């Protein structure tokens, strides 16, 4: 089917036909919306008629559209209109590399910059997990300005039949019209031996094809030629190219070509970066001589031998490298985005630091969530696929052991470790709810911070922690966070959180009573490449640092900007390895302010924001009549309870003025609010009048309380709260908490008892309006799920959620239960008759747009009003566009 000039596909008007290939016809077209010219690749009917293949093609095109590289032809979109399916591609002017080779061998001074740009394109795509599979001169364009564009990245995979068995005739680079339409002919000469055998291919297949293309450029002959496809395949499997055809000035590239064209993929270059370095070495070993101007538009590049090295180095490292005469060539810094796994995506809103890198720079671990439960994901930088770490379920805030063979992490209750291959996790020690970071030292001890409780050290094999330091109130210190053990294990860097909310970086020798102030206004310190690294807003700073003397020299320099740091938690989302490789999360720092909003639960939910922006609003609860809302306002560790009148008839009222106050819970008559108050290391369960008539709160329980209030029974008799089993203080005040349990406090006589006694954790809770049922969260299935039990009992639990859920809230009419799960709000209709309880399947009524914290089971941002509307805290500036960035040889930038 050839489209006539002037015909339209959606908003694209066909101008002329550019070419015809096995994957369809390519047209020059005008985009009427953006007034630009594009290339339209119209897919053949054999592809568009297969629903499964079109769906697969669409998924692949979405992945390919994520590539942004100057040497890769871009994909703008996929258009379906008038019965035609077409790819909207970047229009690249100029001849193909095949056209250039047809004029004769490409001189090495012209060939190597082309090769370097091709290798750069391959490297970027490979790091994103995308393999070309059909690299050849016809798929490479040469623009008049010298820019090389590699086309059709990954599309060979996209048009494969996903359901078909792997056979040679279905390889994207060797197909005849009788076997599978829609695949390009004549590419067997560039296919790797593993492709020829019909085996699974990876990035090394592209390395083989790159070697074939480079050989063909230098010699103007195909390395593996034959009269028939079978002859070509036989040569690919058996023979080597005729190396004698290489021109004399290209002999230094023979080792590079031979490594690219190794029959055994294990002996081949692993990735394009290796090829780039090998080309660089070959150039320095035997620099080419100047060449004269070549004929044709693509031969207009005049490159002298001295300039050639700069061009290739620029294509390789995006900078012009310099070196002393006779000295080693400096390593080029490189940065590229690394897409997180689609099945285990990066979750940058999980509590704690989101990334870690192994000491040798070969692996990274990042935080993800599944069904609302945090877990850790391992990504080897030399492999395409990431995988979750078995045994890390419920874990966050990862950190590596010094040998890189184990990963430490935190859960809500414990500090744990697991092997990099996964397996049963091992508990190192319990941790308190104040936990804010850990670091594994060379001497096999782990230093961790617990806010106002200070710094602790524990053997990595497990045991009882010892306290190393307490915050010094005389210096304005309110807590410690994010320790980093220096080499040798006897000194540490850490963050001090000050009473005014600011931070400073400190250094301390273990056993010393004094700390040294290193940086005012910094947080999340690390040590790498003889430099102190720390965070400031969304930047990562570096300065020369002597860990033996705690002496800083020179002024700090920003080595990364736009980093998704978490300043309020003292977290720098940057991790550096000893080999000069680092990983960081790129994204915007979330705002600390949000507004409240009502959700009208219709088929298309309507979200109506109202009121002013509030600083760190959280733990929100509506009054029984729905006219007021109580919530905590203020930075972490400094929150105060406020009451807002939603009718606008009265001003807002601040109920608390000191300490840290959380979990406001209304009495059924709306006259009182119970809450948890934290004073230093002590928690108090208090109650205060909701109208602000007095600032004097009364204790509901005497002494320290290890729990959080969640619901007041409708008859006013009981207060439900989550409590951790009693535990005696260990070593200098460190607590050893147990799993959270649901407890009841009798309001009248201030007595308490455990409501549920199970081997599982239960937390949160919401009473039905008649007080006869209680919805809560339990992990009895291995994941957080919403359950309902008769109250006070007895009776069997009834599961409400189906695929994870927590933080249930019962509607005021008793007809449904609203709960959260991984950034979604769900509702389950319930029916109660006498002692019979029935729940319908839950449905999602809102995805995203509201604040949520899957890692903190008590952090509430949702409640249900008497009229059925849902009150939420609107999501702050979302870090959903965050991505992992690998920075190789970042320290070379500072040296340069």
VEXLUM-503690 format. One record per residue (C-alpha): y, z, x. Coordinates in steps of 0.02 Angstrom, whole numbers, plus 50000, padded with zeros to 5 digits. Each point is the difference from the previous one (the first is absolute). Layout:
REM VEXLUM-503690
YZX ...
END
This chain:
REM VEXLUM-503690
500005000050000 501634994150077 501595007149927 501414987449970 501735002850073 501055010949886 498545008849917 500175018849984 498865014850031 500925015049932 501705000550083 499464987950138 500424981449994 498924988150102 500974989250124 498634990750094 498225001150063 499825007150176 498134998550022 498255001749929 498635011250064 498385008049948 500945014649922 501094988749894 501624990350007 501595006350082 501704995449928 501795002550050 500845008549852 501665007849951 500095017949939 501274998849858 500245019049993 500435002750182 500574982150038 498894997750152 498624988250051 498215006250009 498274993150026 498845000149849 498154999750036 499184994749837 498225006549993 498604988149952 499225000749827 498345006050075 500915015950051 501145002749851 498564997849879 499065014850072 500755016149931 499195011250131 500594989150143 501774999249933 500015019049985 499355001650178 501284987350060 501405009749914 499465016250086 499934991650169 501704991849973 500765017049960 499345006950164 500614984950097 501715001449921 500185016850087 500074991550171 501754998750070 500004991650170 501124986250071 498494989850056 499035000749836 500384988449856 500475011249854 499255000649827 501345002249867 498895001149847 498634992949890 500564989449852 498984996349842 500814987649882 499514984749898 498185002250045 500394999150186 499765013950128 501054998350157 500445010350152 501855001150036 500174998950189 501365000050129 500504982050036 499824997250188 500814984250067 499334991150152 498344992550060 498375009150017 499265004750167 498674986749965 501404987049992 500675006350167 498294999650084 499754982249938 501424994950119 499055006750150 499685016450094 501315013449977 500745005350168 499645018150040 501855004549997 500054994149819 498245005649952 500115018250050 501525004749893 499104991649854 498415009650040 500945016450016 500774997849828 498314995949924 499255015550080 501435010649935 499694993649824 498145003850016 500335017550065 501125004649853 498794993149871 498515008350081 500865016849999 500214997849812 498144996449983 500244981349970 498954987050092 500544981749996 498244992350007 500664982150012 501174999650149 500224982350068 501424988650057 500224992849825 500405017449934 501375003050129 501764993349976 501304997250138 501785001649939 501374990350091 500775016250064 498385004250093 499365012849874 498144999149966 499355003349823 498175003549964 499564994649824 498645003949872 499645017550066 498465007149918 499934986749864 498314994150059 499315017049951 500924999249835 499124984149944 498255005750048 498825003349856 499915018949999 498365000149904 499124987250108 498755004350137 500634997950177 499404982650051 500624988450132 500584987349871 501125013349924 500895004150162 501864996249981 499984989550157 498474989049971 499784992249830 499694982649936 500654993849832 498255001149929 499805018450037 501635008249949 501604991549950 501655007950045 499645003450183 500744989950143 498904987750094 499884997450186 500265017750059 498275003150068 500714996750175 501005016449988 498715011249922 499205014150098 498135001250032 499865014349875 500844989249868 498824985850042 498545011749968 500745005649833 500275017850059 501385011949950 501574996550102 501445010850059 501574997550104 498974994050148 499644983849905 501874996550007 499995003750187 498674986550022 501034987649899 501555004650101 499054995650159 499514983349925 501814996449952 500685004850172 498694989250088 500434985449887 501865001950034 499744999750188 498754985750003 500354990049840 498135000149970 498955010149879 498945012950090 498494997649886 499934982149936 498634989449923 499684985549882 499275011249865 500285017949946 498245004650056 500404993650175 501595010450006 499095015749943 498664997550130 501324999250137 500885015449933 498375009750010 499404992750166 501344992250109 501675003950081 501544988950007 500244988650148 501055011450109 500334986150126 501204992349874 501245014450023 501544994450096 500225007750171 501505010649951 498985007749857 498535005650108 500665017949997 499635000149813 498154996250023 499475018549992 501035002049840 499194985049918 498265005450054 500255017349925 500624992449838 498504988549990 498625012450039 498494996349889 499655018649980 501455007549899 499735016750087 500514991950165 501484990849924 501785006749999 500085013349865 501704995249931 501514989150026 500915013650097 498684998650136 500274981250004 501885002250017 499805011850147 498764988350083 501214985449983 501365011050074 498885004550148 499554981850027 501834995250006 500435013250128 498504995050105 500444981550001 501724996049930 500154982349938 501194987350074 501474992449906 499624985049892 501034985549941 500554997449821 498614993849887 500214986449871 500135003749813 500875013449900 498705013150041 500084996050185 501855003650016 499655017150073 500515000250184 499315015450083 500175004350183 498685010850078 501195014950017 500494999049817 498224997349940 499465017650044 501455006849899 499564989149850 498185005249999 500425018150027 501254998949858 498694993049885 498805013550053 501085015449999 501604994649910 500985004750156 500344991950170 499035009850128 500645003150175 499075006350152 500335002550184 499414986650119 498165002850037 499925014749877 498885001649847 500564991449841 500665013149877 499055002449839 500884992649850 500425012049858 499374993949832 500155006249822 499094993949848 499625006149824 498235005249962 499504998949817 499055015049936 498334997249913 500124993649822 498605011949951 500775014850093 501884996950005 501235010250099 500665014549895 501645005050080 500355013149867 498535011250049 500475017250065 500145001350189 500074986950135 499244983649942 499374992450164 499165004250164 499464989550149 498585003250121 500515004550179 499374983350067 500934990149866 498444991649930 499995008049828 501205006149869 499675011549854 501105000149847 500075009349835 499444992249837 499515006149827 498574995949885 499965005849819 501445011450042 499065008450144 500644997750178 498874993050135 500144992650174 499774981950052 499514993850174 500644983450068 499404993450167 501324988750073 498704987750065 499194997749829 500644993049837 499325012449876 500535017949970 498805012749924 500115017249927 499315014150106 498525008349912 500265018749996 501914998949993 500105001349810 501435011549951 500744998450175 501754995750057 501145002150152 498784992750131 500025003350188 498814994450139 499005010050125 500484996750183 498444989250028 500344990249841 498265003349930 500515011949861 501385001049871 500745016449942 500795001349829 500595012249868 499415003249823 500795011549873 498975014450068 499374996350176 500304991850167 498524988350031 499334986950119 498824985249985 499304987250121 500854983050006 498414992549929 500065011949853 498715012649942 500055018049942 501675007950038 500085016550094 501195013949949 501035006450147 500915013849906 500845003649833 501854996149986 501375006649890 501024990049876 501425000250128 499044988350117 501144987150083 499074991050138 498765001650143 499664993150175 498414999650105 500255005050182 499074995050159 499235017450013 499094997349834 501145011449901 501024995249848 501765006349969 500604999649820 501555005649907 500145009549837 501865000049965 500695017649988 498345007050063 500304991850168 498894991050127 498135003250019 498644994850122 498154998249964 498504993550096 499554982349946 498215005949979 500625012249867 500405018349993 501375012349961 501784993750033 501215009850106 501864999949968 501044992950142 501775002149934 501015005749850 501654991949947 501485009450072 501165004649856 501365005350122 500124981850055 500034993749821 498184994350004 499144999649830 498374991550049 499054989750128 499224982849972 499174985050084 499375006850167 499494988250141 498955006750144 500584993750169 498764994050135 499005014650070 500045009449835 501125014250060 501674994349929 500544993649831 501414990849915 500425004249820 501344999549866 501015015049946 500634999449820 501635009549987 500685010349857 501354987049963 498704986249983 500334991950169 498694998350136 499825000850188 498654995350125 499355014150108 498835001550148 498985015550039 498695005050127 498555008649914 500135018550035 501864999550034 501145009949884 501394987150014 500224982149945 501144986650072 501124989949885 499784981750042 500864990449859 501165005749862 499774990249840 498314992750049 498285002449926 498164995250021 499934999950192 498684990950102 499724996750185 499494982950067 500324989450154 500995014150084 501185000349852 500445011749860 499934991149832 500765007349843 500654995049830 501794998849937 500204993949821 499024983549995 500014997350189 498845004950142 500925004950158 499385000950180 500685008250155 499325003750174 499175017050003 499155011150128 498705010849910 499835011750150 501835005349996 500454995549820 501424989850075 500744984949910 500904986550098 501024985749932 500574996649824 498774997349858 499694981949951 499334993749833 498304991650024 499694996949814 501134999349847 499604998949816 498555012050024 499335008849846 500275017350073 499965015649892 501475010150064 499815013749870 498255003550066 500474997450183 498844985050011 500264985150114 498834986449935 499764993050176 498495002750111 499854994650182 498464997650110 499875001750188 499814981250027 501734995849933 499394995749825 500845008449853 499894998949811 501335004449874 500334997949816 501444988549957 500925003249839 501475008549921 500275018650000 499835006049822 501545007449918 499945018549963 500874997949832 499244995249833 500435000049817 499025005549849 499414987049875 499184999449829 498524988449968 499764993749824 498134996449995 499954983349912 498914984950038 501364995750124 500635017150058 501885002350003 500695010750142 501725007449969 500805009150148 501335012849966 501025013750082 500625001550178 499004997250159 499145016150054 499585005350178 498115001350024 499565003149815 498195005549975 498815011549907 500804995849834 499565008449835 500764997749826 500425014849890 498895002449845 501324991949888 500294985750123 501885002950011 500055007150176 499094996550162 499695011950144 499694992950173 500185003550185 501494991950087 500334999450187 499204995350166 498225005050044 499925018650037 501715003049919 499724996149817 500855009649859 499594999849815 501254992249881 499984997649812 500804984349927 500494997849818 499364982949946 501094999549844 501605001150101 500575014949897 499985012150146 500284999650187 498605001150125 499505017350055 499415005450171 498745014249981 499595004250182 501125001850153 498925005150148 498324996950081 498944984949947 499554999049814 498744988749918 498874996549849 501125004949855 498905003949848 500755003249827 499475014249885 499504993749826 501615006449922 501054991550135 500895016250049 499205002750169 499424989950149 498645005550119 500074993050176 499395002150179 501245006250130 499664998350186 500865012050119 499524996550180 498115002450005 499875008749831 499824992749824 500535008949841 499584995849819 501595003749902 500774997949827 501834997549955 501014996949840 500214981349970 501815001349944 500615006350170 500635016449925 499405008750157 499534994450174 498815014750019 498204994249987 498605012149959 498284999750083 498504995449895 498815005150140 500325012150140 499794995050181 499634983150076 499344986349884 498984985350063 500174988649851 501134989949886 500365001949812 499614985049891 499985004549814 500415014049877 498805001949852 500804995849831 499775017849936 500905007050152 498495010450054 499504991650162 500774990950147 498834987550081 500214998350186 499084992650145 499435012850126 499074999050162 498665013150023 500615015750086 499924999450189 500415012550133 501314994850129 499284993250161 500775000650173 501825005049985 500224995649819 499104983349985 499194999049829 498294993149963 500134992649824 498544994649893 499864986549866 501285001349857 499395007749838 500725002049825 500515018049966 500795008549850 501355013150005 500135011149846 501865001049970 499975016649906 499135010950129 500174989050157 498134999350029 499124984550063 498284992450000 499194983750051 499804988249853 498794987750080 498665004650124 499254983850067 499574993550174 501414987249981 501895000050011 501025000649840 501884998849992 501454996549885 499825001949814 500744997149827 499605009249838 499724990849837 501375004449873 498785011349904 499475008650162 498154996749971 499754987150137 500584998450179 500164983950101 499885001750189 499504990950159 498345002550090 499124991750147 498245003049935 499624981250008 500634998950179 501684993049945 501445007349901 499674997649814 500775006949840 498895011449895 500165010349842 499155016749959 500075011349849 501165014750028 499625013650041 498204993849987 498564998650008 499664981449993 499544985050105 501354989750089 500454983049927 500594986550116 501594990849949 500404988450146 498824986050050 500564994450173 500965014750070 501455010249933 500965016150016 501505010049935 499584999049813 501335004049869 499555002749817 501184992149873 500905011949882 499074993149847 498325002350087 499494981949973 499944993950179 499935005250183 501104991550128 499515000250183 500324991350167 498894989550111 500584991150157 501754995649940 499484996349820 500265009849840 498555000349878 499765007049825 498385005149914 500035002649811 499065015849950 499335006449834 499645018549969 499075005949846 499455018249995 498975001950159 499754981250021 500994990750131 500024981250026 501024989350121 500264981149997 499994989350156 501635002250095 501264985850010 501354996450128 501754999849925 501054999850159 499684993750176 501245005550132 501825004149978 499785018950001 499895012850137 498245005750041 499105008850141 498124997250001 499745011850146 500825015449923 499055005549844 501445010949941 501454987950024 500444995149821 501254986649947 499404996749821 500045009349832 499824995549816 501335003649870 499765005549818 500344982349937 498644992650111 501194992550127 499615003450182 501285007250120 499854994250180 500925001250164 500444982050045 499264993550161 501165000750148 500264985150114 498214994050016 499154997450168 498784987849918 500614986150116 499495010250151 498884992050131 499115004650160 500834993350157 499104999050167 501155001050152 499124995050159 500805004850165 501505007649913 500395009650160 500264983650093 501544997349892 500775015950071 499534995450177 500804983149977 
END
